[in-house]
Amino acid sequence: MNRDTFSRSDVVAAYEDFGLQPPEVFILLDYLDELRDRRVLDLGCGAGRTAPYLATYASEYLGIDFAKPMVEIARERFPHFRFEVGDATDLGRHAAGSFDVVVFSFNGIDYVGHDDRLAALREIRRVLSPGGMFFFSSHNRRCASIERHPRLALDWRPWRLATGIRDYMVARRNHHANRRGQRETPGYAIVNDSAHHFGLLTYYVDRGAQEQQLTEQGFRCEAVYASGDGQRLAPDDDDRRSAWLYYVARKAG
């Protein structure tokens, strides 16, 4: 279902307009030496949003996405970069230690189920070189503003009201169909949130559980950044205003 949503033409077009987010800018600045002249794998590359920023510094760049229409647009926009249709849970065509840096930005890892998420983490660790870096973001379960139910946006302007009613009906239909896939566990939640008119099932995890997950899969978490202002968080900082968190991890061992 998530792959189908990300393959829709309107969703693909929407992702063409995104630039870097504040935490991504700070991570690039803080870890520029880790990117310079390194082999970079850009998972969930979408329509190529991060490609020019990463490929500028990398000695080798590869973007992978599971939605074929996203990859086709990325190839059109950046014909001089390399893109493939692929699945983060199975990177078997790439040998162990093939990359020095793996990036999985804009919460791309949140659109597979729990078992597949762990499989993706194992594959990412496998293709990383010793001490390689892994940058990714994930939805924050502690965020205070998660939208779990469709709401009608009222507006006195007739055309805006008509659009709001249309979007609300689409969201209600999607939520009715998708809410059965929701799940709450002690370690994570699967939520049919408001993204793309409630058209996705999204993985949510809090900071502590995510750091434990990384440790169990053979990574060492080095830093966490807030999604709003992009600032690096101290261990005791309140993260409830961050819709998602950016993690910087290193392959352990």
C-alpha positions as a LaTeX table, in Angstrom:
\begin{tabular}{lrrr}
\hline
Residue & $x$ (\AA) & $y$ (\AA) & $z$ (\AA) \\
\hline
Met1 & 0.00 & 0.00 & 0.00 \\
Asn2 & 2.78 & 2.44 & 0.90 \\
Arg3 & 4.61 & 1.70 & $-2.34$ \\
Asp4 & 1.40 & 2.35 & $-4.30$ \\
Thr5 & 0.94 & 5.72 & $-2.59$ \\
Phe6 & 4.53 & 6.79 & $-3.31$ \\
Ser7 & 4.09 & 5.73 & $-6.94$ \\
Arg8 & 1.12 & 8.03 & $-7.58$ \\
Ser9 & 1.86 & 10.85 & $-10.00$ \\
Asp10 & 0.64 & 13.59 & $-7.64$ \\
Val11 & 2.83 & 12.30 & $-4.81$ \\
Val12 & 5.87 & 11.96 & $-7.08$ \\
Ala13 & 5.33 & 15.54 & $-8.30$ \\
Ala14 & 5.08 & 16.81 & $-4.72$ \\
Tyr15 & 8.47 & 15.37 & $-3.82$ \\
Glu16 & 10.18 & 17.18 & $-6.67$ \\
Asp17 & 9.83 & 20.50 & $-4.83$ \\
Phe18 & 11.40 & 19.58 & $-1.49$ \\
Gly19 & 14.83 & 20.83 & $-0.50$ \\
Leu20 & 16.99 & 19.98 & 2.46 \\
Gln21 & 15.45 & 20.14 & 5.92 \\
Pro22 & 17.21 & 22.03 & 8.78 \\
Pro23 & 18.60 & 18.91 & 10.52 \\
Glu24 & 19.97 & 17.65 & 7.20 \\
Val25 & 21.84 & 20.91 & 6.71 \\
Phe26 & 23.37 & 20.68 & 10.18 \\
Ile27 & 24.31 & 17.01 & 9.68 \\
Leu28 & 26.00 & 17.85 & 6.38 \\
Leu29 & 27.96 & 20.61 & 8.08 \\
Asp30 & 28.87 & 18.54 & 11.13 \\
Tyr31 & 29.85 & 15.42 & 9.19 \\
Leu32 & 31.18 & 16.85 & 5.95 \\
Asp33 & 34.51 & 15.07 & 6.38 \\
Glu34 & 32.63 & 11.76 & 6.67 \\
Leu35 & 31.04 & 12.40 & 3.25 \\
Arg36 & 33.94 & 13.85 & 1.33 \\
Asp37 & 35.39 & 11.37 & $-1.19$ \\
Arg38 & 33.33 & 8.51 & 0.25 \\
Arg39 & 31.07 & 5.91 & $-1.39$ \\
Val40 & 27.50 & 7.00 & $-0.57$ \\
Leu41 & 24.28 & 4.97 & $-0.77$ \\
Asp42 & 21.13 & 7.14 & $-0.71$ \\
Leu43 & 18.21 & 4.87 & 0.25 \\
Gly44 & 14.65 & 6.12 & $-0.26$ \\
Cys45 & 16.09 & 8.73 & $-2.63$ \\
Gly46 & 12.63 & 9.57 & $-4.02$ \\
Ala47 & 12.76 & 12.07 & $-6.87$ \\
Gly48 & 16.41 & 12.89 & $-6.12$ \\
Arg49 & 15.88 & 15.43 & $-3.35$ \\
Thr50 & 19.21 & 14.80 & $-1.61$ \\
Ala51 & 21.21 & 13.62 & $-4.64$ \\
Pro52 & 22.97 & 16.87 & $-5.63$ \\
Tyr53 & 24.03 & 17.60 & $-2.04$ \\
Leu54 & 25.42 & 14.13 & $-1.37$ \\
Ala55 & 26.90 & 13.45 & $-4.80$ \\
Thr56 & 28.77 & 16.76 & $-4.77$ \\
Tyr57 & 31.08 & 15.43 & $-2.05$ \\
Ala58 & 30.97 & 11.66 & $-2.68$ \\
Ser59 & 33.51 & 9.75 & $-4.72$ \\
Glu60 & 30.67 & 7.40 & $-5.72$ \\
Tyr61 & 26.90 & 7.98 & $-5.39$ \\
Leu62 & 23.98 & 5.57 & $-5.79$ \\
Gly63 & 20.31 & 6.41 & $-5.13$ \\
Ile64 & 17.79 & 3.62 & $-4.53$ \\
Asp65 & 14.01 & 3.80 & $-4.10$ \\
Phe66 & 11.30 & 1.14 & $-4.06$ \\
Ala67 & 8.87 & 3.29 & $-6.10$ \\
Lys68 & 9.76 & 3.01 & $-9.79$ \\
Pro69 & 8.08 & 6.34 & $-10.80$ \\
Met70 & 10.25 & 8.15 & $-8.22$ \\
Val71 & 13.40 & 6.65 & $-9.72$ \\
Glu72 & 12.30 & 7.55 & $-13.24$ \\
Ile73 & 11.84 & 11.20 & $-12.25$ \\
Ala74 & 15.18 & 11.22 & $-10.41$ \\
Arg75 & 16.92 & 9.95 & $-13.56$ \\
Glu76 & 15.26 & 12.64 & $-15.67$ \\
Arg77 & 16.25 & 15.43 & $-13.26$ \\
Phe78 & 19.80 & 14.21 & $-12.65$ \\
Pro79 & 20.92 & 12.10 & $-15.62$ \\
His80 & 24.56 & 12.30 & $-14.52$ \\
Phe81 & 23.82 & 10.51 & $-11.21$ \\
Arg82 & 23.11 & 6.80 & $-10.76$ \\
Phe83 & 19.70 & 5.60 & $-9.56$ \\
Glu84 & 18.16 & 2.14 & $-9.19$ \\
Val85 & 14.82 & 0.63 & $-8.23$ \\
Gly86 & 15.51 & $-1.47$ & $-5.17$ \\
Asp87 & 14.47 & $-2.61$ & $-1.72$ \\
Ala88 & 16.36 & $-1.67$ & 1.44 \\
Thr89 & 15.50 & $-5.05$ & 2.95 \\
Asp90 & 17.47 & $-6.85$ & 0.21 \\
Leu91 & 20.65 & $-5.17$ & $-1.01$ \\
Gly92 & 22.07 & $-8.50$ & $-2.18$ \\
Arg93 & 23.41 & $-7.11$ & $-5.44$ \\
His94 & 25.88 & $-5.05$ & $-3.40$ \\
Ala95 & 28.80 & $-6.75$ & $-1.68$ \\
Ala96 & 29.58 & $-6.39$ & 2.00 \\
Gly97 & 31.45 & $-3.16$ & 2.73 \\
Ser98 & 30.47 & $-1.55$ & $-0.60$ \\
Phe99 & 29.65 & 1.85 & 0.92 \\
Asp100 & 31.19 & 4.15 & 3.49 \\
Val101 & 28.01 & 6.16 & 4.15 \\
Val102 & 24.34 & 5.14 & 3.96 \\
Val103 & 21.59 & 7.78 & 4.08 \\
Phe104 & 17.89 & 6.98 & 4.58 \\
Ser105 & 16.34 & 10.45 & 4.85 \\
Phe106 & 12.81 & 11.86 & 5.14 \\
Asn107 & 11.64 & 8.92 & 7.27 \\
Gly108 & 11.89 & 6.46 & 4.38 \\
Ile109 & 12.65 & 3.61 & 6.77 \\
Asp110 & 9.23 & 4.18 & 8.39 \\
Tyr111 & 7.27 & 2.81 & 5.43 \\
Val112 & 8.03 & $-0.86$ & 5.90 \\
Gly113 & 6.81 & $-3.11$ & 8.71 \\
His114 & 8.77 & $-3.91$ & 11.86 \\
Asp115 & 10.38 & $-7.13$ & 10.65 \\
Asp116 & 11.36 & $-5.51$ & 7.35 \\
Arg117 & 12.77 & $-2.54$ & 9.24 \\
Leu118 & 15.10 & $-4.83$ & 11.17 \\
Ala119 & 16.01 & $-6.61$ & 7.93 \\
Ala120 & 16.84 & $-3.23$ & 6.36 \\
Leu121 & 19.07 & $-2.32$ & 9.30 \\
Arg122 & 20.92 & $-5.62$ & 8.96 \\
Glu123 & 21.41 & $-5.06$ & 5.24 \\
Ile124 & 22.60 & $-1.49$ & 5.79 \\
Arg125 & 25.14 & $-2.70$ & 8.33 \\
Arg126 & 26.32 & $-5.42$ & 5.95 \\
Val127 & 26.98 & $-3.06$ & 3.02 \\
Leu128 & 28.74 & $-0.49$ & 5.22 \\
Ser129 & 32.52 & $-0.51$ & 5.48 \\
Pro130 & 34.07 & $-0.89$ & 8.97 \\
Gly131 & 33.19 & 2.19 & 11.00 \\
Gly132 & 30.86 & 3.43 & 8.25 \\
Met133 & 28.22 & 6.07 & 8.96 \\
Phe134 & 24.43 & 5.72 & 8.78 \\
Phe135 & 22.24 & 8.86 & 8.72 \\
Phe136 & 18.45 & 8.49 & 8.85 \\
Ser137 & 15.25 & 9.97 & 10.24 \\
Ser138 & 12.22 & 8.38 & 11.84 \\
His139 & 8.83 & 9.52 & 13.16 \\
Asn140 & 8.87 & 10.37 & 16.84 \\
Arg141 & 6.30 & 8.45 & 18.86 \\
Arg142 & 6.55 & 11.03 & 21.67 \\
Cys143 & 5.47 & 13.89 & 19.41 \\
Ala144 & 2.48 & 15.67 & 20.90 \\
Ser145 & 0.83 & 16.55 & 17.57 \\
Ile146 & 0.33 & 13.24 & 15.74 \\
Glu147 & $-2.87$ & 13.47 & 13.68 \\
Arg148 & $-4.73$ & 10.18 & 13.97 \\
His149 & $-8.17$ & 11.16 & 12.58 \\
Pro150 & $-9.29$ & 13.22 & 9.55 \\
Arg151 & $-10.51$ & 16.74 & 10.28 \\
Leu152 & $-12.56$ & 19.05 & 8.09 \\
Ala153 & $-10.83$ & 22.37 & 7.39 \\
Leu154 & $-13.53$ & 25.08 & 7.34 \\
Asp155 & $-13.02$ & 28.22 & 5.25 \\
Trp156 & $-15.41$ & 31.05 & 4.35 \\
Arg157 & $-14.13$ & 31.15 & 0.75 \\
Pro158 & $-16.32$ & 28.81 & $-1.34$ \\
Trp159 & $-13.52$ & 27.35 & $-3.44$ \\
Arg160 & $-11.39$ & 26.66 & $-0.37$ \\
Leu161 & $-14.35$ & 25.10 & 1.42 \\
Ala162 & $-15.07$ & 22.87 & $-1.60$ \\
Thr163 & $-11.44$ & 21.74 & $-1.69$ \\
Gly164 & $-11.46$ & 21.12 & 2.06 \\
Ile165 & $-14.60$ & 18.99 & 1.82 \\
Arg166 & $-13.13$ & 16.99 & $-1.07$ \\
Asp167 & $-9.88$ & 16.36 & 0.80 \\
Tyr168 & $-11.76$ & 15.45 & 3.96 \\
Met169 & $-13.86$ & 12.85 & 2.14 \\
Val170 & $-10.74$ & 11.32 & 0.56 \\
Ala171 & $-9.05$ & 11.23 & 3.95 \\
Arg172 & $-12.08$ & 9.59 & 5.58 \\
Arg173 & $-12.22$ & 6.94 & 2.89 \\
Asn174 & $-8.51$ & 6.20 & 3.18 \\
His175 & $-8.57$ & 6.15 & 6.97 \\
His176 & $-11.52$ & 3.74 & 7.00 \\
Ala177 & $-9.61$ & 1.39 & 4.71 \\
Asn178 & $-6.19$ & 1.70 & 6.35 \\
Arg179 & $-6.85$ & 2.00 & 10.07 \\
Arg180 & $-7.08$ & $-1.80$ & 10.41 \\
Gly181 & $-3.35$ & $-1.89$ & 9.77 \\
Gln182 & $-2.57$ & 0.20 & 12.84 \\
Arg183 & $-0.70$ & $-1.36$ & 15.72 \\
Glu184 & 0.48 & $-0.38$ & 19.20 \\
Thr185 & 3.33 & $-2.26$ & 20.91 \\
Pro186 & 5.63 & $-1.39$ & 23.81 \\
Gly187 & 8.49 & $-0.61$ & 21.42 \\
Tyr188 & 6.82 & 1.03 & 18.43 \\
Ala189 & 3.52 & 1.94 & 16.79 \\
Ile190 & 2.15 & 1.66 & 13.25 \\
Val191 & $-0.09$ & 4.69 & 12.67 \\
Asn192 & $-2.35$ & 5.69 & 9.80 \\
Asp193 & $-1.49$ & 9.38 & 10.14 \\
Ser194 & $-2.50$ & 12.37 & 8.04 \\
Ala195 & 0.26 & 12.08 & 5.41 \\
His196 & $-1.10$ & 12.07 & 1.85 \\
His197 & $-4.71$ & 12.16 & 3.07 \\
Phe198 & $-4.25$ & 9.20 & 5.44 \\
Gly199 & $-2.87$ & 7.16 & 2.57 \\
Leu200 & 0.04 & 5.55 & 4.45 \\
Leu201 & 0.84 & 3.30 & 7.38 \\
Thr202 & 3.76 & 4.88 & 9.23 \\
Tyr203 & 6.17 & 3.48 & 11.80 \\
Tyr204 & 6.60 & 5.58 & 14.97 \\
Val205 & 9.27 & 4.97 & 17.60 \\
Asp206 & 10.61 & 7.02 & 20.50 \\
Arg207 & 14.25 & 7.99 & 20.85 \\
Gly208 & 15.16 & 5.43 & 23.50 \\
Ala209 & 13.60 & 2.52 & 21.65 \\
Gln210 & 15.25 & 3.58 & 18.38 \\
Glu211 & 18.68 & 3.83 & 19.98 \\
Gln212 & 18.20 & 0.37 & 21.52 \\
Gln213 & 17.12 & $-0.97$ & 18.13 \\
Leu214 & 20.32 & 0.40 & 16.58 \\
Thr215 & 22.47 & $-1.16$ & 19.29 \\
Glu216 & 20.81 & $-4.54$ & 18.82 \\
Gln217 & 21.45 & $-4.39$ & 15.07 \\
Gly218 & 25.13 & $-3.58$ & 15.42 \\
Phe219 & 25.25 & 0.22 & 15.35 \\
Arg220 & 26.38 & 2.88 & 17.79 \\
Cys221 & 24.22 & 6.00 & 17.92 \\
Glu222 & 26.40 & 9.13 & 17.94 \\
Ala223 & 23.93 & 12.01 & 17.66 \\
Val224 & 20.24 & 12.91 & 17.43 \\
Tyr225 & 18.84 & 16.06 & 15.78 \\
Ala226 & 15.42 & 17.70 & 16.15 \\
Ser227 & 13.23 & 18.04 & 13.07 \\
Gly228 & 12.04 & 21.60 & 13.70 \\
Asp229 & 15.09 & 23.80 & 14.16 \\
Gly230 & 17.55 & 21.06 & 13.29 \\
Gln231 & 19.53 & 21.44 & 16.50 \\
Arg232 & 21.51 & 18.59 & 17.98 \\
Leu233 & 19.79 & 17.22 & 21.09 \\
Ala234 & 21.41 & 16.49 & 24.42 \\
Pro235 & 20.40 & 13.18 & 26.07 \\
Asp236 & 17.93 & 14.88 & 28.44 \\
Asp237 & 16.42 & 17.40 & 25.98 \\
Asp238 & 12.64 & 17.37 & 25.51 \\
Asp239 & 11.90 & 16.07 & 21.99 \\
Arg240 & 8.10 & 16.10 & 22.08 \\
Arg241 & 7.86 & 19.02 & 19.61 \\
Ser242 & 9.81 & 17.10 & 16.97 \\
Ala243 & 7.58 & 15.26 & 14.51 \\
Trp244 & 10.58 & 13.14 & 13.60 \\
Leu245 & 14.16 & 12.77 & 14.75 \\
Tyr246 & 17.36 & 12.47 & 12.73 \\
Tyr247 & 19.89 & 9.88 & 13.91 \\
Val248 & 23.61 & 9.62 & 13.20 \\
Ala249 & 24.91 & 6.10 & 13.80 \\
Arg250 & 28.16 & 4.28 & 13.12 \\
Lys251 & 28.69 & 0.63 & 12.29 \\
Ala252 & 29.99 & $-0.97$ & 15.48 \\
Gly253 & 32.54 & $-3.75$ & 15.77 \\
\hline
\end{tabular}
